[in-house]
Amino acid sequence: MIHRGEDVIIRTISRMLIPFIQIYALYVIMHGHYSPGGGFQGGVIFGASFVLLLLTHGYHDARSRVSEKTMIVFSSMGVLIYAGIGFLCLVLLGNFLDYSMLAGILHVDPAHARSLGILGVEIGVGFAVMAVMVSIFLDISTGGVLPGEEEDVGEPPVKEA
Amino acid sequence: MDMFFLAVALGICFLVLLVLYRVVYGPGVFNRVAAISAVGTKTLIILLIVGFLYQRVDMFVDISIVYALLNFIGCVAVAKYLEMER
């Protein structure tokens, strides 16, 4: 599933399509509070663009852009952004994720602070969902052993006859 | 105008049932893949018509773009899987 495809049509089409998919994912995240979508949906679309890249170009060629280690770092970073904004509101004497308390440090009125706070939380959720989607896809399609990184897991288990 | 869109949507729903026969009983995997792709395309049009009925086309266009995108990626994934199985 993760090996490089041979079809030049599919490879060219996906190479042209992937940047637009990613721009569209950013649009869905940014307009989450005006239109359908938000952090989760935008993250899924962003992850789908990376899944398309891995399907068409293979893990060996796409490793410099999307690797398992990067994805783990991104997923932790997304959760950190989400929980960090929540706990920042706690520190500023509000409830968990009470964005109006951010007005003091952002120097805007509480209504704008709520809008910016929910945007920050959605960006964090988008990061986490994107990274976890790609990580799940990599793990399922390779059985946990990524091509080119087999030496990390030692000897493959010997099959009983 | 609403009646027209409703009639078109119901007609496309009936066509989805016809294609669904090919999905369930179709001989071979390739017929099923093509039929599933056709069902996805019809669902996209039904989504847009529902958007017209609710007077919120601008939002339903977003949803249908995502639907078309995931349909394409799913088709590529199934094709890759079949190529690997051979």
gemmi code that builds the backbone of each chain (N, CA, C; Angstrom):
import gemmi

chains = {
    "A": [
        ("MET", (0.831, -1.206, 0.000), (0.000, 0.000, 0.000), (0.859, 1.247, 0.000)),
        ("ILE", (2.067, 1.148, 0.540), (2.854, 2.338, 0.778), (3.976, 2.450, -0.247)),
        ("HIS", (4.025, 1.488, -1.182), (5.088, 1.548, -2.174), (4.727, 2.520, -3.283)),
        ("ARG", (5.758, 2.921, -4.013), (5.579, 3.934, -5.048), (4.730, 3.387, -6.181)),
        ("GLY", (3.765, 4.194, -6.638), (2.925, 3.775, -7.738), (3.629, 3.966, -9.071)),
        ("GLU", (3.161, 3.230, -10.093), (3.806, 3.303, -11.395), (3.086, 4.259, -12.333)),
        ("ASP", (1.833, 4.619, -12.007), (0.995, 5.322, -12.961), (1.359, 6.800, -12.988)),
        ("VAL", (1.769, 7.294, -14.164), (2.234, 8.683, -14.256), (1.055, 9.649, -14.181)),
        ("ILE", (-0.136, 9.193, -14.623), (-1.309, 10.081, -14.588), (-1.687, 10.375, -13.145)),
        ("ILE", (-1.799, 9.314, -12.340), (-2.191, 9.494, -10.942), (-1.161, 10.345, -10.213)),
        ("ARG", (0.120, 10.087, -10.486), (1.172, 10.844, -9.777), (1.110, 12.326, -10.135)),
        ("THR", (0.941, 12.625, -11.442), (0.905, 14.036, -11.854), (-0.324, 14.742, -11.290)),
        ("ILE", (-1.481, 14.075, -11.392), (-2.719, 14.698, -10.907), (-2.615, 14.981, -9.418)),
        ("SER", (-2.102, 14.012, -8.652), (-2.063, 14.244, -7.202), (-1.016, 15.293, -6.865)),
        ("ARG", (0.070, 15.359, -7.637), (1.062, 16.397, -7.366), (0.490, 17.790, -7.598)),
        ("MET", (-0.391, 17.906, -8.611), (-1.015, 19.213, -8.838), (-2.102, 19.489, -7.815)),
        ("LEU", (-2.749, 18.424, -7.301), (-3.938, 18.601, -6.464), (-3.586, 18.861, -5.010)),
        ("ILE", (-2.465, 18.301, -4.534), (-2.178, 18.332, -3.094), (-2.059, 19.751, -2.532)),
        ("PRO", (-1.374, 20.720, -3.188), (-1.331, 22.074, -2.617), (-2.702, 22.702, -2.472)),
        ("PHE", (-3.606, 22.465, -3.433), (-4.940, 23.049, -3.333), (-5.726, 22.405, -2.197)),
        ("ILE", (-5.539, 21.085, -2.011), (-6.214, 20.420, -0.883), (-5.752, 21.037, 0.431)),
        ("GLN", (-4.450, 21.319, 0.531), (-3.938, 21.856, 1.792), (-4.425, 23.281, 2.026)),
        ("ILE", (-4.468, 24.096, 0.953), (-5.030, 25.449, 1.100), (-6.483, 25.368, 1.543)),
        ("TYR", (-7.224, 24.418, 0.951), (-8.628, 24.276, 1.305), (-8.788, 23.839, 2.769)),
        ("ALA", (-7.874, 22.979, 3.230), (-7.933, 22.559, 4.632), (-7.702, 23.754, 5.556)),
        ("LEU", (-6.750, 24.602, 5.195), (-6.513, 25.800, 6.017), (-7.733, 26.714, 6.000)),
        ("TYR", (-8.408, 26.806, 4.833), (-9.630, 27.619, 4.759), (-10.702, 27.060, 5.684)),
        ("VAL", (-10.852, 25.722, 5.688), (-11.880, 25.116, 6.545), (-11.566, 25.381, 8.015)),
        ("ILE", (-10.278, 25.322, 8.390), (-9.931, 25.583, 9.796), (-10.183, 27.047, 10.141)),
        ("MET", (-9.777, 27.963, 9.236), (-9.875, 29.391, 9.544), (-11.317, 29.870, 9.601)),
        ("HIS", (-12.194, 29.292, 8.753), (-13.591, 29.737, 8.727), (-14.481, 28.821, 9.546)),
        ("GLY", (-13.882, 28.120, 10.526), (-14.665, 27.147, 11.287), (-15.826, 27.754, 12.017)),
        ("HIS", (-15.737, 29.040, 12.420), (-16.844, 29.599, 13.180), (-17.840, 30.351, 12.313)),
        ("TYR", (-17.654, 30.395, 10.979), (-18.664, 31.020, 10.120), (-19.373, 29.989, 9.254)),
        ("SER", (-18.743, 28.874, 8.955), (-19.293, 27.903, 8.011), (-19.051, 26.507, 8.574)),
        ("PRO", (-19.653, 25.481, 7.979), (-19.401, 24.126, 8.491), (-17.929, 23.787, 8.444)),
        ("GLY", (-17.479, 23.057, 9.429), (-16.070, 22.714, 9.489), (-15.496, 23.152, 10.816)),
        ("GLY", (-14.208, 23.228, 10.872), (-13.528, 23.571, 12.102), (-12.242, 22.787, 12.200)),
        ("GLY", (-11.745, 22.650, 13.409), (-10.449, 22.016, 13.592), (-10.430, 20.578, 13.132)),
        ("PHE", (-11.429, 19.806, 13.542), (-11.401, 18.376, 13.208), (-11.517, 18.162, 11.708)),
        ("GLN", (-12.496, 18.832, 11.072), (-12.710, 18.604, 9.643), (-11.518, 19.087, 8.822)),
        ("GLY", (-11.002, 20.275, 9.181), (-9.834, 20.768, 8.456), (-8.635, 19.861, 8.640)),
        ("GLY", (-8.478, 19.332, 9.856), (-7.378, 18.405, 10.102), (-7.520, 17.142, 9.287)),
        ("VAL", (-8.761, 16.648, 9.144), (-8.975, 15.444, 8.340), (-8.626, 15.710, 6.882)),
        ("ILE", (-8.996, 16.904, 6.366), (-8.679, 17.196, 4.966), (-7.170, 17.324, 4.782)),
        ("PHE", (-6.510, 17.973, 5.755), (-5.049, 18.100, 5.663), (-4.395, 16.720, 5.695)),
        ("GLY", (-4.900, 15.849, 6.615), (-4.363, 14.494, 6.680), (-4.624, 13.730, 5.393)),
        ("ALA", (-5.792, 13.973, 4.759), (-6.098, 13.278, 3.509), (-5.121, 13.671, 2.415)),
        ("SER", (-4.660, 14.940, 2.431), (-3.676, 15.332, 1.427), (-2.376, 14.551, 1.610)),
        ("PHE", (-1.970, 14.348, 2.886), (-0.741, 13.578, 3.105), (-0.938, 12.107, 2.782)),
        ("VAL", (-2.158, 11.588, 3.039), (-2.441, 10.200, 2.680), (-2.349, 10.019, 1.170)),
        ("LEU", (-2.863, 11.014, 0.422), (-2.768, 10.949, -1.045), (-1.309, 10.973, -1.487)),
        ("LEU", (-0.502, 11.823, -0.834), (0.928, 11.886, -1.171), (1.606, 10.541, -0.928)),
        ("LEU", (1.290, 9.908, 0.230), (1.911, 8.633, 0.551), (1.426, 7.533, -0.385)),
        ("LEU", (0.139, 7.584, -0.769), (-0.401, 6.557, -1.663), (0.258, 6.616, -3.021)),
        ("THR", (0.496, 7.845, -3.523), (0.946, 7.959, -4.900), (2.466, 7.957, -5.026)),
        ("HIS", (3.177, 8.518, -4.057), (4.625, 8.622, -4.200), (5.388, 7.632, -3.341)),
        ("GLY", (4.711, 6.972, -2.405), (5.386, 5.972, -1.598), (6.115, 6.590, -0.416)),
        ("TYR", (6.285, 5.786, 0.630), (6.899, 6.321, 1.848), (8.355, 6.678, 1.625)),
        ("HIS", (9.022, 5.946, 0.734), (10.449, 6.172, 0.554), (10.719, 7.571, 0.002)),
        ("ASP", (9.899, 8.006, -0.961), (10.115, 9.322, -1.551), (9.520, 10.439, -0.708)),
        ("ALA", (8.430, 10.137, 0.006), (7.726, 11.189, 0.737), (8.245, 11.342, 2.154)),
        ("ARG", (9.279, 10.556, 2.525), (9.708, 10.549, 3.926), (10.243, 11.906, 4.378)),
        ("SER", (10.862, 12.656, 3.433), (11.427, 13.948, 3.835), (10.323, 14.939, 4.178)),
        ("ARG", (9.110, 14.743, 3.634), (8.011, 15.671, 3.919), (7.126, 15.189, 5.039)),
        ("VAL", (6.873, 13.904, 5.113), (5.973, 13.392, 6.137), (6.553, 12.083, 6.670)),
        ("SER", (7.082, 12.120, 7.876), (7.618, 10.905, 8.477), (6.913, 10.657, 9.800)),
        ("GLU", (7.071, 9.433, 10.296), (6.371, 9.038, 11.522), (6.786, 9.908, 12.699)),
        ("LYS", (8.106, 10.219, 12.786), (8.584, 11.004, 13.933), (7.995, 12.409, 13.909)),
        ("THR", (7.975, 13.036, 12.717), (7.391, 14.375, 12.605), (5.927, 14.358, 13.015)),
        ("MET", (5.228, 13.302, 12.599), (3.800, 13.253, 12.883), (3.552, 13.114, 14.385)),
        ("ILE", (4.399, 12.344, 15.071), (4.229, 12.208, 16.527), (4.473, 13.548, 17.203)),
        ("VAL", (5.512, 14.289, 16.744), (5.787, 15.607, 17.324), (4.612, 16.545, 17.093)),
        ("PHE", (4.040, 16.504, 15.865), (2.923, 17.400, 15.546), (1.698, 17.081, 16.387)),
        ("SER", (1.424, 15.773, 16.595), (0.221, 15.444, 17.362), (0.366, 15.916, 18.804)),
        ("SER", (1.559, 15.735, 19.377), (1.752, 16.217, 20.751), (1.653, 17.737, 20.798)),
        ("MET", (2.163, 18.404, 19.744), (2.131, 19.865, 19.728), (0.694, 20.378, 19.643)),
        ("GLY", (-0.142, 19.696, 18.867), (-1.531, 20.120, 18.778), (-2.243, 20.022, 20.110)),
        ("VAL", (-2.044, 18.899, 20.808), (-2.666, 18.749, 22.128), (-2.117, 19.798, 23.085)),
        ("LEU", (-0.817, 20.107, 22.948), (-0.212, 21.126, 23.829), (-0.835, 22.494, 23.577)),
        ("ILE", (-1.072, 22.850, 22.301), (-1.704, 24.142, 22.003), (-3.095, 24.204, 22.615)),
        ("TYR", (-3.865, 23.120, 22.416), (-5.236, 23.091, 22.934), (-5.252, 23.217, 24.454)),
        ("ALA", (-4.506, 22.343, 25.127), (-4.518, 22.352, 26.589), (-3.836, 23.593, 27.130)),
        ("GLY", (-2.823, 24.118, 26.397), (-2.136, 25.315, 26.856), (-3.062, 26.513, 26.894)),
        ("ILE", (-3.880, 26.683, 25.850), (-4.836, 27.802, 25.868), (-5.842, 27.614, 26.990)),
        ("GLY", (-6.294, 26.358, 27.189), (-7.236, 26.097, 28.272), (-6.662, 26.436, 29.632)),
        ("PHE", (-5.425, 25.986, 29.868), (-4.831, 26.239, 31.192), (-4.411, 27.694, 31.354)),
        ("LEU", (-4.120, 28.381, 30.214), (-3.822, 29.814, 30.309), (-5.036, 30.566, 30.842)),
        ("CYS", (-6.228, 30.146, 30.392), (-7.445, 30.769, 30.923), (-7.610, 30.459, 32.404)),
        ("LEU", (-7.231, 29.243, 32.828), (-7.297, 28.899, 34.258), (-6.358, 29.791, 35.061)),
        ("VAL", (-5.132, 29.994, 34.522), (-4.147, 30.811, 35.228), (-4.630, 32.242, 35.363)),
        ("LEU", (-5.373, 32.744, 34.324), (-5.890, 34.110, 34.356), (-7.207, 34.202, 35.120)),
        ("LEU", (-7.452, 33.271, 36.043), (-8.589, 33.319, 36.974), (-9.928, 33.147, 36.277)),
        ("GLY", (-9.975, 32.383, 35.179), (-11.254, 32.067, 34.549), (-11.502, 30.575, 34.648)),
        ("ASN", (-12.522, 30.086, 33.911), (-12.731, 28.647, 33.826), (-11.811, 28.075, 32.751)),
        ("PHE", (-11.773, 26.727, 32.677), (-11.000, 26.076, 31.620), (-11.606, 26.441, 30.268)),
        ("LEU", (-10.763, 26.948, 29.328), (-11.196, 27.388, 27.994), (-12.179, 28.557, 28.055)),
        ("ASP", (-12.047, 29.415, 29.044), (-12.886, 30.621, 29.118), (-12.129, 31.750, 28.434)),
        ("TYR", (-12.363, 31.883, 27.088), (-11.480, 32.715, 26.272), (-11.543, 34.196, 26.621)),
        ("SER", (-12.631, 34.640, 27.248), (-12.734, 36.081, 27.497), (-11.672, 36.550, 28.480)),
        ("MET", (-11.085, 35.615, 29.251), (-9.999, 35.991, 30.158), (-8.726, 36.335, 29.401)),
        ("LEU", (-8.631, 35.929, 28.115), (-7.433, 36.233, 27.335), (-7.396, 37.692, 26.905)),
        ("ALA", (-8.480, 38.446, 27.154), (-8.531, 39.840, 26.695), (-7.409, 40.662, 27.313)),
        ("GLY", (-7.008, 40.325, 28.538), (-5.974, 41.101, 29.196), (-4.634, 41.017, 28.505)),
        ("ILE", (-4.234, 39.800, 28.079), (-2.908, 39.662, 27.478), (-2.933, 39.951, 25.984)),
        ("LEU", (-4.107, 39.844, 25.325), (-4.164, 40.121, 23.888), (-4.456, 41.583, 23.604)),
        ("HIS", (-4.838, 42.385, 24.623), (-5.147, 43.805, 24.487), (-6.289, 44.056, 23.511)),
        ("VAL", (-7.329, 43.220, 23.564), (-8.542, 43.446, 22.764), (-9.736, 43.288, 23.698)),
        ("ASP", (-10.931, 43.639, 23.188), (-12.121, 43.494, 24.039), (-12.512, 42.006, 24.122)),
        ("PRO", (-13.314, 41.618, 25.123), (-13.601, 40.196, 25.351), (-14.206, 39.476, 24.165)),
        ("ALA", (-15.023, 40.165, 23.347), (-15.633, 39.484, 22.206), (-14.567, 39.037, 21.209)),
        ("HIS", (-13.604, 39.938, 20.917), (-12.507, 39.559, 20.021), (-11.643, 38.475, 20.645)),
        ("ALA", (-11.475, 38.548, 21.967), (-10.656, 37.540, 22.631), (-11.299, 36.168, 22.503)),
        ("ARG", (-12.645, 36.096, 22.606), (-13.313, 34.804, 22.416), (-13.070, 34.260, 21.018)),
        ("SER", (-13.195, 35.143, 19.995), (-12.996, 34.702, 18.612), (-11.581, 34.182, 18.392)),
        ("LEU", (-10.577, 34.956, 18.912), (-9.185, 34.532, 18.717), (-8.891, 33.260, 19.497)),
        ("GLY", (-9.493, 33.129, 20.704), (-9.240, 31.932, 21.508), (-9.759, 30.682, 20.836)),
        ("ILE", (-10.981, 30.756, 20.291), (-11.525, 29.552, 19.644), (-10.726, 29.235, 18.391)),
        ("LEU", (-10.185, 30.278, 17.709), (-9.350, 30.027, 16.529), (-8.078, 29.287, 16.934)),
        ("GLY", (-7.447, 29.722, 18.053), (-6.238, 29.035, 18.508), (-6.501, 27.597, 18.873)),
        ("VAL", (-7.621, 27.348, 19.558), (-7.956, 25.974, 19.926), (-8.194, 25.124, 18.688)),
        ("GLU", (-8.845, 25.710, 17.668), (-9.114, 24.932, 16.457), (-7.832, 24.630, 15.706)),
        ("ILE", (-6.875, 25.576, 15.733), (-5.585, 25.291, 15.092), (-4.907, 24.117, 15.799)),
        ("GLY", (-4.975, 24.091, 17.149), (-4.382, 22.974, 17.878), (-5.050, 21.657, 17.546)),
        ("VAL", (-6.390, 21.661, 17.503), (-7.121, 20.433, 17.174), (-6.777, 19.983, 15.755)),
        ("GLY", (-6.650, 20.950, 14.825), (-6.301, 20.598, 13.456), (-4.946, 19.923, 13.359)),
        ("PHE", (-3.944, 20.482, 14.062), (-2.620, 19.848, 14.101), (-2.727, 18.409, 14.592)),
        ("ALA", (-3.413, 18.215, 15.731), (-3.455, 16.891, 16.345), (-4.161, 15.898, 15.433)),
        ("VAL", (-5.307, 16.303, 14.851), (-6.069, 15.372, 14.018), (-5.282, 15.011, 12.761)),
        ("MET", (-4.637, 16.024, 12.134), (-3.855, 15.750, 10.931), (-2.762, 14.735, 11.215)),
        ("ALA", (-2.017, 14.960, 12.312), (-0.891, 14.076, 12.608), (-1.371, 12.683, 12.957)),
        ("VAL", (-2.468, 12.581, 13.716), (-2.920, 11.252, 14.127), (-3.490, 10.484, 12.943)),
        ("MET", (-4.180, 11.183, 12.014), (-4.685, 10.499, 10.819), (-3.544, 9.886, 10.016)),
        ("VAL", (-2.493, 10.689, 9.765), (-1.375, 10.185, 8.963), (-0.663, 9.058, 9.699)),
        ("SER", (-0.546, 9.189, 11.030), (0.148, 8.161, 11.801), (-0.621, 6.848, 11.761)),
        ("ILE", (-1.952, 6.925, 11.895), (-2.770, 5.704, 11.832), (-2.651, 5.069, 10.456)),
        ("PHE", (-2.670, 5.912, 9.403), (-2.553, 5.360, 8.047), (-1.215, 4.645, 7.865)),
        ("LEU", (-0.122, 5.274, 8.342), (1.199, 4.655, 8.200), (1.250, 3.335, 8.945)),
        ("ASP", (0.715, 3.312, 10.183), (0.802, 2.095, 10.983), (-0.027, 0.976, 10.374)),
        ("ILE", (-1.238, 1.301, 9.884), (-2.096, 0.249, 9.343), (-1.522, -0.299, 8.045)),
        ("SER", (-1.024, 0.601, 7.169), (-0.624, 0.142, 5.849), (0.709, -0.597, 5.872)),
        ("THR", (1.517, -0.426, 6.923), (2.796, -1.122, 6.945), (2.869, -2.167, 8.034)),
        ("GLY", (1.844, -2.316, 8.841), (1.910, -3.271, 9.932), (2.873, -2.849, 11.019)),
        ("GLY", (3.179, -1.567, 11.122), (4.034, -1.064, 12.186), (5.500, -1.021, 11.830)),
        ("VAL", (5.911, -1.648, 10.721), (7.324, -1.643, 10.330), (7.448, -0.813, 9.064)),
        ("LEU", (8.001, 0.394, 9.178), (8.090, 1.272, 8.029), (9.251, 0.860, 7.140)),
        ("PRO", (9.084, 0.928, 5.814), (10.178, 0.571, 4.926), (11.347, 1.525, 5.085)),
        ("GLY", (12.539, 0.967, 5.200), (13.722, 1.792, 5.404), (14.076, 1.980, 6.854)),
        ("GLU", (13.174, 1.590, 7.764), (13.461, 1.729, 9.188), (13.320, 0.392, 9.907)),
        ("GLU", (13.533, -0.719, 9.151), (13.322, -2.030, 9.748), (14.335, -2.320, 10.835)),
        ("GLU", (15.550, -1.679, 10.715), (16.607, -2.040, 11.657), (16.277, -1.573, 13.077)),
        ("ASP", (15.302, -0.689, 13.203), (14.973, -0.183, 14.528), (14.283, -1.236, 15.394)),
        ("VAL", (13.635, -2.215, 14.758), (12.830, -3.151, 15.534), (13.518, -4.495, 15.700)),
        ("GLY", (14.772, -4.606, 15.221), (15.498, -5.841, 15.415), (15.070, -6.917, 14.432)),
        ("GLU", (15.338, -8.162, 14.792), (15.066, -9.286, 13.911), (13.569, -9.469, 13.713)),
        ("PRO", (13.120, -9.753, 12.475), (11.703, -10.079, 12.298), (11.383, -11.416, 12.953)),
        ("PRO", (10.169, -11.596, 13.476), (9.831, -12.845, 14.157), (9.900, -14.031, 13.209)),
        ("VAL", (10.499, -15.123, 13.674), (10.665, -16.316, 12.837), (9.339, -17.060, 12.784)),
        ("LYS", (8.935, -17.393, 11.553), (7.650, -18.087, 11.409), (7.831, -19.570, 11.684)),
        ("GLU", (6.941, -20.115, 12.506), (6.980, -21.550, 12.786), (6.505, -22.317, 11.568)),
        ("ALA", (7.180, -23.433, 11.268), (6.808, -24.213, 10.102), (5.546, -25.038, 10.389)),
    ],
    "B": [
        ("MET", (-40.160, 26.568, -7.560), (-38.800, 26.111, -7.830), (-38.371, 25.028, -6.843)),
        ("ASP", (-38.870, 25.137, -5.598), (-38.524, 24.130, -4.600), (-39.033, 22.754, -5.008)),
        ("MET", (-40.245, 22.725, -5.589), (-40.800, 21.435, -6.019), (-39.922, 20.796, -7.085)),
        ("PHE", (-39.411, 21.654, -7.991), (-38.535, 21.132, -9.058), (-37.285, 20.487, -8.456)),
        ("PHE", (-36.639, 21.217, -7.507), (-35.421, 20.663, -6.898), (-35.732, 19.390, -6.122)),
        ("LEU", (-36.891, 19.365, -5.450), (-37.257, 18.168, -4.695), (-37.448, 16.974, -5.617)),
        ("ALA", (-38.109, 17.232, -6.773), (-38.338, 16.147, -7.726), (-37.009, 15.640, -8.276)),
        ("VAL", (-36.091, 16.571, -8.575), (-34.785, 16.145, -9.102), (-34.044, 15.312, -8.062)),
        ("ALA", (-34.113, 15.759, -6.793), (-33.406, 15.030, -5.732), (-33.979, 13.632, -5.583)),
        ("LEU", (-35.310, 13.509, -5.629), (-35.910, 12.177, -5.488), (-35.555, 11.294, -6.676)),
        ("GLY", (-35.517, 11.888, -7.885), (-35.114, 11.121, -9.057), (-33.702, 10.595, -8.920)),
        ("ILE", (-32.794, 11.449, -8.417), (-31.404, 10.993, -8.264), (-31.319, 9.922, -7.185)),
        ("CYS", (-32.150, 10.026, -6.138), (-32.178, 8.974, -5.117), (-32.585, 7.634, -5.740)),
        ("PHE", (-33.580, 7.671, -6.651), (-33.986, 6.444, -7.335), (-32.829, 5.889, -8.163)),
        ("LEU", (-32.077, 6.781, -8.834), (-30.931, 6.327, -9.633), (-29.860, 5.697, -8.747)),
        ("VAL", (-29.708, 6.231, -7.527), (-28.738, 5.634, -6.598), (-29.126, 4.194, -6.283)),
        ("LEU", (-30.444, 3.941, -6.154), (-30.884, 2.569, -5.899), (-30.501, 1.653, -7.060)),
        ("LEU", (-30.658, 2.169, -8.308), (-30.283, 1.351, -9.466), (-28.802, 1.010, -9.427)),
        ("VAL", (-27.965, 2.018, -9.086), (-26.521, 1.765, -9.066), (-26.172, 0.837, -7.909)),
        ("LEU", (-26.948, 0.926, -6.826), (-26.688, 0.094, -5.651), (-26.837, -1.391, -5.977)),
        ("TYR", (-27.703, -1.709, -6.948), (-27.823, -3.107, -7.382), (-26.470, -3.603, -7.886)),
        ("ARG", (-25.783, -2.752, -8.673), (-24.475, -3.130, -9.214), (-23.448, -3.277, -8.085)),
        ("VAL", (-23.594, -2.439, -7.040), (-22.646, -2.545, -5.923), (-22.814, -3.879, -5.214)),
        ("VAL", (-24.063, -4.310, -5.029), (-24.296, -5.516, -4.231), (-24.047, -6.774, -5.051)),
        ("TYR", (-24.636, -6.843, -6.272), (-24.587, -8.086, -7.036), (-23.569, -8.061, -8.162)),
        ("GLY", (-22.895, -6.905, -8.377), (-22.054, -6.761, -9.555), (-20.978, -7.819, -9.636)),
        ("PRO", (-20.789, -8.425, -10.802), (-19.730, -9.431, -10.892), (-18.358, -8.771, -10.841)),
        ("GLY", (-17.541, -9.202, -9.918), (-16.178, -8.698, -9.854), (-16.054, -7.431, -9.037)),
        ("VAL", (-14.796, -7.128, -8.700), (-14.535, -5.985, -7.837), (-14.608, -4.682, -8.601)),
        ("PHE", (-14.220, -4.699, -9.885), (-14.103, -3.436, -10.616), (-15.456, -2.806, -10.859)),
        ("ASN", (-16.480, -3.659, -11.127), (-17.835, -3.124, -11.250), (-18.241, -2.444, -9.967)),
        ("ARG", (-17.900, -3.065, -8.843), (-18.304, -2.490, -7.557), (-17.605, -1.157, -7.315)),
        ("VAL", (-16.311, -1.085, -7.652), (-15.584, 0.170, -7.426), (-16.175, 1.290, -8.274)),
        ("ALA", (-16.441, 0.988, -9.546), (-17.013, 2.012, -10.420), (-18.384, 2.439, -9.927)),
        ("ALA", (-19.181, 1.457, -9.436), (-20.524, 1.782, -8.962), (-20.466, 2.630, -7.698)),
        ("ILE", (-19.509, 2.320, -6.806), (-19.386, 3.116, -5.577), (-18.989, 4.550, -5.928)),
        ("SER", (-18.113, 4.696, -6.936), (-17.726, 6.032, -7.364), (-18.930, 6.800, -7.915)),
        ("ALA", (-19.779, 6.094, -8.674), (-20.975, 6.748, -9.227), (-21.923, 7.162, -8.115)),
        ("VAL", (-22.067, 6.293, -7.081), (-22.929, 6.644, -5.952), (-22.397, 7.899, -5.252)),
        ("GLY", (-21.056, 7.999, -5.139), (-20.475, 9.186, -4.513), (-20.781, 10.441, -5.299)),
        ("THR", (-20.694, 10.360, -6.637), (-20.984, 11.527, -7.465), (-22.441, 11.957, -7.312)),
        ("LYS", (-23.351, 10.963, -7.287), (-24.779, 11.307, -7.137), (-25.043, 11.909, -5.760)),
        ("THR", (-24.359, 11.407, -4.732), (-24.530, 11.977, -3.394), (-24.109, 13.434, -3.360)),
        ("LEU", (-23.028, 13.731, -4.099), (-22.551, 15.123, -4.184), (-23.631, 16.036, -4.755)),
        ("ILE", (-24.269, 15.578, -5.848), (-25.317, 16.405, -6.464), (-26.503, 16.542, -5.510)),
        ("ILE", (-26.854, 15.458, -4.808), (-27.972, 15.536, -3.865), (-27.660, 16.537, -2.757)),
        ("LEU", (-26.396, 16.543, -2.293), (-26.000, 17.521, -1.270), (-26.211, 18.947, -1.767)),
        ("LEU", (-25.807, 19.210, -3.019), (-25.965, 20.568, -3.552), (-27.441, 20.938, -3.663)),
        ("ILE", (-28.282, 19.971, -4.065), (-29.714, 20.269, -4.201), (-30.322, 20.548, -2.826)),
        ("VAL", (-29.895, 19.789, -1.813), (-30.366, 20.062, -0.448), (-29.940, 21.464, -0.028)),
        ("GLY", (-28.746, 21.876, -0.462), (-28.313, 23.241, -0.187), (-29.229, 24.277, -0.818)),
        ("PHE", (-29.658, 24.018, -2.060), (-30.609, 24.939, -2.698), (-31.922, 24.974, -1.936)),
        ("LEU", (-32.379, 23.781, -1.469), (-33.667, 23.730, -0.758), (-33.610, 24.519, 0.534)),
        ("TYR", (-32.460, 24.480, 1.237), (-32.335, 25.207, 2.504), (-31.824, 26.635, 2.311)),
        ("GLN", (-31.610, 27.075, 1.067), (-31.136, 28.438, 0.760), (-29.759, 28.722, 1.348)),
        ("ARG", (-28.935, 27.671, 1.526), (-27.581, 27.879, 2.065), (-26.568, 27.210, 1.147)),
        ("VAL", (-26.591, 27.553, -0.149), (-25.724, 26.844, -1.093), (-24.267, 27.062, -0.755)),
        ("ASP", (-23.917, 28.264, -0.261), (-22.512, 28.581, -0.032), (-21.880, 27.632, 0.974)),
        ("MET", (-22.664, 27.171, 1.945), (-22.100, 26.234, 2.918), (-22.079, 24.809, 2.384)),
        ("PHE", (-23.133, 24.444, 1.633), (-23.181, 23.067, 1.139), (-22.146, 22.826, 0.047)),
        ("VAL", (-21.720, 23.897, -0.653), (-20.657, 23.726, -1.647), (-19.370, 23.275, -0.964)),
        ("ASP", (-19.074, 23.838, 0.218), (-17.887, 23.417, 0.970), (-17.935, 21.925, 1.266)),
        ("ILE", (-19.102, 21.483, 1.776), (-19.226, 20.070, 2.143), (-19.062, 19.182, 0.928)),
        ("SER", (-19.666, 19.591, -0.207), (-19.616, 18.704, -1.366), (-18.221, 18.664, -1.974)),
        ("ILE", (-17.444, 19.753, -1.858), (-16.052, 19.701, -2.339), (-15.275, 18.670, -1.536)),
        ("VAL", (-15.472, 18.680, -0.207), (-14.783, 17.695, 0.629), (-15.213, 16.291, 0.268)),
        ("TYR", (-16.520, 16.119, -0.020), (-17.020, 14.791, -0.362), (-16.377, 14.285, -1.650)),
        ("ALA", (-16.286, 15.167, -2.659), (-15.665, 14.766, -3.924), (-14.208, 14.386, -3.716)),
        ("LEU", (-13.536, 15.174, -2.865), (-12.115, 14.929, -2.590), (-11.897, 13.572, -1.941)),
        ("LEU", (-12.697, 13.261, -0.906), (-12.515, 11.991, -0.204), (-12.915, 10.825, -1.098)),
        ("ASN", (-13.900, 11.067, -1.991), (-14.284, 10.036, -2.947), (-13.115, 9.692, -3.865)),
        ("PHE", (-12.419, 10.736, -4.337), (-11.267, 10.524, -5.225), (-10.160, 9.753, -4.502)),
        ("ILE", (-9.870, 10.182, -3.260), (-8.779, 9.529, -2.528), (-9.143, 8.078, -2.218)),
        ("GLY", (-10.428, 7.834, -1.890), (-10.855, 6.466, -1.643), (-10.715, 5.595, -2.872)),
        ("CYS", (-11.064, 6.157, -4.041), (-10.935, 5.400, -5.289), (-9.482, 5.041, -5.558)),
        ("VAL", (-8.579, 6.024, -5.354), (-7.158, 5.761, -5.582), (-6.668, 4.678, -4.622)),
        ("ALA", (-7.129, 4.730, -3.360), (-6.676, 3.755, -2.378), (-7.148, 2.356, -2.751)),
        ("VAL", (-8.411, 2.231, -3.192), (-8.920, 0.907, -3.557), (-8.175, 0.376, -4.771)),
        ("ALA", (-7.896, 1.255, -5.752), (-7.163, 0.831, -6.946), (-5.770, 0.350, -6.579)),
        ("LYS", (-5.122, 1.079, -5.650), (-3.780, 0.686, -5.204), (-3.815, -0.670, -4.515)),
        ("TYR", (-4.857, -0.876, -3.700), (-4.989, -2.149, -2.992), (-5.157, -3.300, -3.970)),
        ("LEU", (-5.999, -3.080, -5.013), (-6.219, -4.149, -5.990), (-4.938, -4.439, -6.750)),
        ("GLU", (-4.172, -3.372, -7.081), (-2.913, -3.565, -7.790), (-1.941, -4.395, -6.953)),
        ("MET", (-1.958, -4.161, -5.623), (-1.059, -4.872, -4.728), (-1.465, -6.343, -4.614)),
        ("GLU", (-2.773, -6.615, -4.644), (-3.267, -7.969, -4.454), (-2.915, -8.884, -5.617)),
        ("ARG", (-2.790, -8.284, -6.829), (-2.653, -9.102, -8.034), (-1.404, -9.963, -8.015)),
    ],
}
model = gemmi.Model(1)
for chain_id, residues in chains.items():
    chain = gemmi.Chain(chain_id)
    for i, (resn, *xyz) in enumerate(residues, 1):
        res = gemmi.Residue()
        res.name, res.seqid = resn, gemmi.SeqId(i, " ")
        for name, pos in zip(("N", "CA", "C"), xyz):
            atom = gemmi.Atom()
            atom.name, atom.element = name, gemmi.Element(name[0])
            atom.pos, atom.b_iso = gemmi.Position(*pos), 0.0
            res.add_atom(atom)
        chain.add_residue(res)
    model.add_chain(chain)
structure = gemmi.Structure()
structure.add_model(model)
structure.setup_entities()
